[in-house]
Amino acid sequence: MQQAVEKALKAWLVHLGEIPPLTHDLNRLLRLLERHQVDSKALQPLGQLTLYAVQFRYDFDPQPLGLDREASVAHNGTASE
């Protein structure tokens, strides 16, 4: 849900002619909308969703998950796509 709100706020900013920053901070995006005279009072509670942002989305070396696809396919019999 956080990512959907983030994308919507960024799209709104683009519509207003602003290039949104690379951020997951919904409060920051709401403040940017206010600069464009958008009344964001009713949207302020959405800022709480920032806690659920995926902070490693832009990392170049994410933590490996250790998944073994071949073992999973052998165990289940087929690969699901």
A tleap script that builds the chain and sets N, CA, C and O, in Angstrom:
source leaprc.protein.ff14SB
mol = sequence {
  NMET GLN GLN ALA VAL GLU LYS ALA LEU LYS
  ALA TRP LEU VAL HIE LEU GLY GLU ILE PRO
  PRO LEU THR HIE ASP LEU ASN ARG LEU LEU
  ARG LEU LEU GLU ARG HIE GLN VAL ASP SER
  LYS ALA LEU GLN PRO LEU GLY GLN LEU THR
  LEU TYR ALA VAL GLN PHE ARG TYR ASP PHE
  ASP PRO GLN PRO LEU GLY LEU ASP ARG GLU
  ALA SER VAL ALA HIE ASN GLY THR ALA SER
  CGLU
}
set mol.1.N position { 0.824 -1.187 0.000 }
set mol.1.CA position { 0.000 0.000 0.000 }
set mol.1.C position { 0.875 1.260 0.000 }
set mol.1.O position { 0.565 2.236 -0.683 }
set mol.2.N position { 1.959 1.231 0.764 }
set mol.2.CA position { 2.837 2.402 0.827 }
set mol.2.C position { 3.341 2.761 -0.550 }
set mol.2.O position { 3.352 3.932 -0.929 }
set mol.3.N position { 3.763 1.748 -1.307 }
set mol.3.CA position { 4.326 2.022 -2.626 }
set mol.3.C position { 3.264 2.587 -3.565 }
set mol.3.O position { 3.567 3.456 -4.383 }
set mol.4.N position { 2.042 2.114 -3.461 }
set mol.4.CA position { 0.967 2.638 -4.315 }
set mol.4.C position { 0.711 4.107 -4.012 }
set mol.4.O position { 0.530 4.910 -4.927 }
set mol.5.N position { 0.696 4.462 -2.726 }
set mol.5.CA position { 0.491 5.863 -2.347 }
set mol.5.C position { 1.669 6.702 -2.824 }
set mol.5.O position { 1.489 7.800 -3.351 }
set mol.6.N position { 2.867 6.178 -2.636 }
set mol.6.CA position { 4.071 6.896 -3.081 }
set mol.6.C position { 4.007 7.176 -4.584 }
set mol.6.O position { 4.272 8.297 -5.019 }
set mol.7.N position { 3.658 6.168 -5.372 }
set mol.7.CA position { 3.583 6.347 -6.825 }
set mol.7.C position { 2.499 7.355 -7.201 }
set mol.7.O position { 2.683 8.161 -8.113 }
set mol.8.N position { 1.375 7.306 -6.501 }
set mol.8.CA position { 0.284 8.244 -6.800 }
set mol.8.C position { 0.697 9.683 -6.495 }
set mol.8.O position { 0.426 10.589 -7.282 }
set mol.9.N position { 1.351 9.892 -5.357 }
set mol.9.CA position { 1.791 11.242 -5.000 }
set mol.9.C position { 2.842 11.749 -5.988 }
set mol.9.O position { 2.833 12.922 -6.362 }
set mol.10.N position { 3.736 10.872 -6.403 }
set mol.10.CA position { 4.756 11.267 -7.376 }
set mol.10.C position { 4.123 11.589 -8.728 }
set mol.10.O position { 4.536 12.537 -9.396 }
set mol.11.N position { 3.129 10.808 -9.131 }
set mol.11.CA position { 2.436 11.093 -10.384 }
set mol.11.C position { 1.735 12.439 -10.310 }
set mol.11.O position { 1.718 13.191 -11.285 }
set mol.12.N position { 1.162 12.741 -9.164 }
set mol.12.CA position { 0.489 14.030 -8.956 }
set mol.12.C position { 1.496 15.160 -9.108 }
set mol.12.O position { 1.213 16.169 -9.753 }
set mol.13.N position { 2.683 14.987 -8.505 }
set mol.13.CA position { 3.725 16.002 -8.616 }
set mol.13.C position { 4.155 16.191 -10.074 }
set mol.13.O position { 4.351 17.320 -10.523 }
set mol.14.N position { 4.299 15.097 -10.806 }
set mol.14.CA position { 4.663 15.195 -12.226 }
set mol.14.C position { 3.582 15.954 -12.981 }
set mol.14.O position { 3.882 16.794 -13.830 }
set mol.15.N position { 2.334 15.660 -12.676 }
set mol.15.CA position { 1.215 16.365 -13.312 }
set mol.15.C position { 1.298 17.876 -13.054 }
set mol.15.O position { 0.902 18.682 -13.896 }
set mol.16.N position { 1.816 18.239 -11.885 }
set mol.16.CA position { 1.951 19.649 -11.525 }
set mol.16.C position { 3.237 20.268 -12.078 }
set mol.16.O position { 3.509 21.449 -11.861 }
set mol.17.N position { 4.026 19.460 -12.794 }
set mol.17.CA position { 5.232 19.987 -13.433 }
set mol.17.C position { 6.491 19.861 -12.605 }
set mol.17.O position { 7.500 20.486 -12.931 }
set mol.18.N position { 6.465 19.079 -11.550 }
set mol.18.CA position { 7.646 18.913 -10.697 }
set mol.18.C position { 8.200 17.507 -10.862 }
set mol.18.O position { 7.453 16.535 -10.970 }
set mol.19.N position { 9.529 17.419 -10.878 }
set mol.19.CA position { 10.180 16.111 -10.901 }
set mol.19.C position { 10.298 15.648 -9.448 }
set mol.19.O position { 10.998 16.277 -8.655 }
set mol.20.N position { 9.622 14.558 -9.096 }
set mol.20.CA position { 9.655 14.107 -7.706 }
set mol.20.C position { 11.026 13.550 -7.325 }
set mol.20.O position { 11.722 12.977 -8.163 }
set mol.21.N position { 11.408 13.718 -6.072 }
set mol.21.CA position { 12.698 13.190 -5.614 }
set mol.21.C position { 12.644 11.676 -5.449 }
set mol.21.O position { 11.567 11.094 -5.313 }
set mol.22.N position { 13.815 11.046 -5.462 }
set mol.22.CA position { 13.900 9.620 -5.159 }
set mol.22.C position { 13.797 9.466 -3.646 }
set mol.22.O position { 14.804 9.472 -2.938 }
set mol.23.N position { 12.579 9.330 -3.169 }
set mol.23.CA position { 12.343 9.192 -1.743 }
set mol.23.C position { 11.144 8.295 -1.524 }
set mol.23.O position { 10.276 8.171 -2.388 }
set mol.24.N position { 11.105 7.675 -0.361 }
set mol.24.CA position { 9.947 6.885 0.053 }
set mol.24.C position { 9.170 7.633 1.124 }
set mol.24.O position { 8.157 7.134 1.614 }
set mol.25.N position { 9.627 8.814 1.491 }
set mol.25.CA position { 9.030 9.604 2.565 }
set mol.25.C position { 7.751 10.285 2.074 }
set mol.25.O position { 7.803 11.290 1.365 }
set mol.26.N position { 6.616 9.728 2.456 }
set mol.26.CA position { 5.335 10.266 2.006 }
set mol.26.C position { 5.081 11.654 2.567 }
set mol.26.O position { 4.443 12.476 1.908 }
set mol.27.N position { 5.562 11.928 3.757 }
set mol.27.CA position { 5.397 13.264 4.334 }
set mol.27.C position { 6.120 14.315 3.491 }
set mol.27.O position { 5.611 15.416 3.286 }
set mol.28.N position { 7.290 13.968 3.014 }
set mol.28.CA position { 8.047 14.892 2.155 }
set mol.28.C position { 7.286 15.154 0.859 }
set mol.28.O position { 7.213 16.291 0.393 }
set mol.29.N position { 6.722 14.101 0.282 }
set mol.29.CA position { 5.957 14.260 -0.959 }
set mol.29.C position { 4.710 15.111 -0.722 }
set mol.29.O position { 4.338 15.916 -1.575 }
set mol.30.N position { 4.068 14.938 0.422 }
set mol.30.CA position { 2.893 15.755 0.748 }
set mol.30.C position { 3.278 17.228 0.908 }
set mol.30.O position { 2.536 18.115 0.487 }
set mol.31.N position { 4.445 17.486 1.519 }
set mol.31.CA position { 4.909 18.875 1.659 }
set mol.31.C position { 5.175 19.504 0.289 }
set mol.31.O position { 4.899 20.684 0.071 }
set mol.32.N position { 5.718 18.695 -0.632 }
set mol.32.CA position { 5.956 19.208 -1.983 }
set mol.32.C position { 4.636 19.553 -2.671 }
set mol.32.O position { 4.561 20.537 -3.406 }
set mol.33.N position { 3.610 18.761 -2.443 }
set mol.33.CA position { 2.300 19.072 -3.010 }
set mol.33.C position { 1.758 20.380 -2.435 }
set mol.33.O position { 1.136 21.166 -3.149 }
set mol.34.N position { 1.998 20.609 -1.142 }
set mol.34.CA position { 1.539 21.850 -0.511 }
set mol.34.C position { 2.176 23.072 -1.155 }
set mol.34.O position { 1.553 24.131 -1.221 }
set mol.35.N position { 3.405 22.939 -1.629 }
set mol.35.CA position { 4.063 24.052 -2.332 }
set mol.35.C position { 3.290 24.462 -3.583 }
set mol.35.O position { 3.398 25.593 -4.056 }
set mol.36.N position { 2.517 23.528 -4.100 }
set mol.36.CA position { 1.707 23.781 -5.297 }
set mol.36.C position { 0.264 24.115 -4.918 }
set mol.36.O position { -0.653 23.958 -5.724 }
set mol.37.N position { 0.077 24.577 -3.685 }
set mol.37.CA position { -1.228 24.976 -3.170 }
set mol.37.C position { -2.236 23.824 -3.145 }
set mol.37.O position { -3.439 24.053 -3.268 }
set mol.38.N position { -1.758 22.598 -2.989 }
set mol.38.CA position { -2.637 21.450 -2.815 }
set mol.38.C position { -2.952 21.341 -1.326 }
set mol.38.O position { -2.043 21.274 -0.498 }
set mol.39.N position { -4.231 21.324 -0.991 }
set mol.39.CA position { -4.648 21.160 0.408 }
set mol.39.C position { -4.534 19.680 0.758 }
set mol.39.O position { -5.395 18.880 0.393 }
set mol.40.N position { -3.475 19.327 1.462 }
set mol.40.CA position { -3.206 17.922 1.753 }
set mol.40.C position { -3.567 17.531 3.190 }
set mol.40.O position { -3.141 16.480 3.668 }
set mol.41.N position { -4.342 18.360 3.875 }
set mol.41.CA position { -4.697 18.048 5.266 }
set mol.41.C position { -5.340 16.671 5.393 }
set mol.41.O position { -4.984 15.903 6.287 }
set mol.42.N position { -6.272 16.356 4.520 }
set mol.42.CA position { -6.962 15.068 4.602 }
set mol.42.C position { -6.043 13.896 4.270 }
set mol.42.O position { -6.334 12.754 4.625 }
set mol.43.N position { -4.928 14.182 3.586 }
set mol.43.CA position { -3.993 13.129 3.192 }
set mol.43.C position { -2.891 12.889 4.218 }
set mol.43.O position { -2.153 11.910 4.104 }
set mol.44.N position { -2.767 13.754 5.209 }
set mol.44.CA position { -1.675 13.661 6.180 }
set mol.44.C position { -1.550 12.292 6.851 }
set mol.44.O position { -0.426 11.837 7.064 }
set mol.45.N position { -2.657 11.608 7.197 }
set mol.45.CA position { -2.507 10.285 7.817 }
set mol.45.C position { -1.759 9.275 6.947 }
set mol.45.O position { -1.204 8.306 7.465 }
set mol.46.N position { -1.741 9.490 5.640 }
set mol.46.CA position { -1.010 8.584 4.758 }
set mol.46.C position { 0.489 8.594 5.046 }
set mol.46.O position { 1.188 7.626 4.747 }
set mol.47.N position { 0.976 9.676 5.622 }
set mol.47.CA position { 2.391 9.773 5.965 }
set mol.47.C position { 2.846 8.670 6.900 }
set mol.47.O position { 4.027 8.324 6.923 }
set mol.48.N position { 1.925 8.116 7.669 }
set mol.48.CA position { 2.265 7.029 8.598 }
set mol.48.C position { 2.709 5.773 7.852 }
set mol.48.O position { 3.410 4.933 8.418 }
set mol.49.N position { 2.314 5.639 6.603 }
set mol.49.CA position { 2.700 4.472 5.810 }
set mol.49.C position { 4.183 4.472 5.456 }
set mol.49.O position { 4.713 3.453 5.013 }
set mol.50.N position { 4.854 5.602 5.645 }
set mol.50.CA position { 6.287 5.674 5.345 }
set mol.50.C position { 7.051 4.603 6.110 }
set mol.50.O position { 8.080 4.119 5.640 }
set mol.51.N position { 6.556 4.233 7.280 }
set mol.51.CA position { 7.214 3.184 8.076 }
set mol.51.C position { 7.322 1.869 7.310 }
set mol.51.O position { 8.190 1.049 7.608 }
set mol.52.N position { 6.454 1.665 6.333 }
set mol.52.CA position { 6.428 0.409 5.592 }
set mol.52.C position { 7.182 0.483 4.265 }
set mol.52.O position { 7.116 -0.448 3.462 }
set mol.53.N position { 7.889 1.570 4.035 }
set mol.53.CA position { 8.648 1.727 2.786 }
set mol.53.C position { 9.770 0.697 2.724 }
set mol.53.O position { 10.354 0.335 3.745 }
set mol.54.N position { 10.057 0.238 1.530 }
set mol.54.CA position { 11.159 -0.698 1.323 }
set mol.54.C position { 12.419 0.131 1.156 }
set mol.54.O position { 12.664 0.687 0.086 }
set mol.55.N position { 13.208 0.215 2.199 }
set mol.55.CA position { 14.370 1.090 2.195 }
set mol.55.C position { 15.496 0.611 1.291 }
set mol.55.O position { 16.324 1.419 0.870 }
set mol.56.N position { 15.549 -0.691 0.978 }
set mol.56.CA position { 16.650 -1.185 0.139 }
set mol.56.C position { 16.268 -1.271 -1.323 }
set mol.56.O position { 16.962 -1.938 -2.091 }
set mol.57.N position { 15.199 -0.625 -1.736 }
set mol.57.CA position { 14.726 -0.717 -3.122 }
set mol.57.C position { 15.792 -0.279 -4.122 }
set mol.57.O position { 15.855 -0.830 -5.221 }
set mol.58.N position { 16.628 0.694 -3.774 }
set mol.58.CA position { 17.612 1.217 -4.722 }
set mol.58.C position { 19.033 0.747 -4.420 }
set mol.58.O position { 19.982 1.238 -5.031 }
set mol.59.N position { 19.196 -0.194 -3.491 }
set mol.59.CA position { 20.528 -0.699 -3.174 }
set mol.59.C position { 21.077 -1.488 -4.357 }
set mol.59.O position { 20.334 -2.156 -5.077 }
set mol.60.N position { 22.397 -1.396 -4.544 }
set mol.60.CA position { 23.026 -2.125 -5.625 }
set mol.60.C position { 23.411 -3.537 -5.207 }
set mol.60.O position { 23.554 -4.410 -6.063 }
set mol.61.N position { 23.580 -3.778 -3.928 }
set mol.61.CA position { 24.010 -5.084 -3.446 }
set mol.61.C position { 23.057 -5.553 -2.347 }
set mol.61.O position { 23.421 -5.557 -1.171 }
set mol.62.N position { 21.836 -5.948 -2.725 }
set mol.62.CA position { 20.891 -6.376 -1.698 }
set mol.62.C position { 21.322 -7.690 -1.057 }
set mol.62.O position { 22.109 -8.443 -1.630 }
set mol.63.N position { 20.805 -7.954 0.119 }
set mol.63.CA position { 21.076 -9.192 0.845 }
set mol.63.C position { 20.553 -10.375 0.024 }
set mol.63.O position { 19.373 -10.399 -0.324 }
set mol.64.N position { 21.403 -11.352 -0.290 }
set mol.64.CA position { 20.915 -12.499 -1.047 }
set mol.64.C position { 19.886 -13.281 -0.230 }
set mol.64.O position { 20.009 -13.404 0.988 }
set mol.65.N position { 18.871 -13.807 -0.916 }
set mol.65.CA position { 17.808 -14.537 -0.235 }
set mol.65.C position { 18.135 -16.011 -0.043 }
set mol.65.O position { 17.483 -16.681 0.758 }
set mol.66.N position { 19.129 -16.532 -0.760 }
set mol.66.CA position { 19.514 -17.927 -0.600 }
set mol.66.C position { 18.482 -18.894 -1.156 }
set mol.66.O position { 18.311 -19.993 -0.627 }
set mol.67.N position { 17.796 -18.496 -2.216 }
set mol.67.CA position { 16.794 -19.370 -2.812 }
set mol.67.C position { 17.465 -20.340 -3.776 }
set mol.67.O position { 18.371 -19.966 -4.520 }
set mol.68.N position { 17.014 -21.576 -3.753 }
set mol.68.CA position { 17.559 -22.602 -4.639 }
set mol.68.C position { 16.432 -23.086 -5.537 }
set mol.68.O position { 15.675 -23.984 -5.167 }
set mol.69.N position { 16.323 -22.486 -6.720 }
set mol.69.CA position { 15.228 -22.804 -7.637 }
set mol.69.C position { 15.264 -24.268 -8.062 }
set mol.69.O position { 14.221 -24.920 -8.113 }
set mol.70.N position { 16.446 -24.790 -8.367 }
set mol.70.CA position { 16.538 -26.180 -8.811 }
set mol.70.C position { 16.040 -27.146 -7.745 }
set mol.70.O position { 15.333 -28.103 -8.061 }
set mol.71.N position { 16.397 -26.910 -6.493 }
set mol.71.CA position { 15.934 -27.771 -5.408 }
set mol.71.C position { 14.419 -27.661 -5.233 }
set mol.71.O position { 13.743 -28.651 -4.955 }
set mol.72.N position { 13.906 -26.465 -5.396 }
set mol.72.CA position { 12.465 -26.257 -5.271 }
set mol.72.C position { 11.712 -26.973 -6.375 }
set mol.72.O position { 10.681 -27.597 -6.124 }
set mol.73.N position { 12.221 -26.888 -7.601 }
set mol.73.CA position { 11.577 -27.551 -8.736 }
set mol.73.C position { 11.643 -29.071 -8.531 }
set mol.73.O position { 10.660 -29.772 -8.769 }
set mol.74.N position { 12.791 -29.574 -8.094 }
set mol.74.CA position { 12.939 -31.018 -7.864 }
set mol.74.C position { 11.978 -31.495 -6.787 }
set mol.74.O position { 11.416 -32.585 -6.892 }
set mol.75.N position { 11.790 -30.694 -5.766 }
set mol.75.CA position { 10.896 -31.045 -4.651 }
set mol.75.C position { 9.427 -31.013 -5.074 }
set mol.75.O position { 8.649 -31.896 -4.713 }
set mol.76.N position { 9.060 -29.994 -5.837 }
set mol.76.CA position { 7.659 -29.808 -6.244 }
set mol.76.C position { 7.321 -30.510 -7.559 }
set mol.76.O position { 6.146 -30.711 -7.863 }
set mol.77.N position { 8.314 -30.877 -8.327 }
set mol.77.CA position { 8.059 -31.585 -9.571 }
set mol.77.C position { 7.930 -30.706 -10.789 }
set mol.77.O position { 8.197 -31.163 -11.901 }
set mol.78.N position { 7.522 -29.437 -10.620 }
set mol.78.CA position { 7.382 -28.531 -11.767 }
set mol.78.C position { 7.774 -27.132 -11.348 }
set mol.78.O position { 7.786 -26.791 -10.165 }
set mol.79.N position { 8.090 -26.344 -12.336 }
set mol.79.CA position { 8.360 -24.918 -12.083 }
set mol.79.C position { 7.076 -24.153 -12.304 }
set mol.79.O position { 6.409 -24.343 -13.321 }
set mol.80.N position { 6.722 -23.302 -11.380 }
set mol.80.CA position { 5.541 -22.467 -11.564 }
set mol.80.C position { 5.987 -21.114 -12.054 }
set mol.80.O position { 6.931 -20.534 -11.516 }
set mol.81.N position { 5.322 -20.603 -13.069 }
set mol.81.CA position { 5.711 -19.334 -13.678 }
set mol.81.C position { 4.690 -18.291 -13.407 }
set mol.81.O position { 4.843 -17.149 -13.841 }
savepdb mol mol.pdb
quit
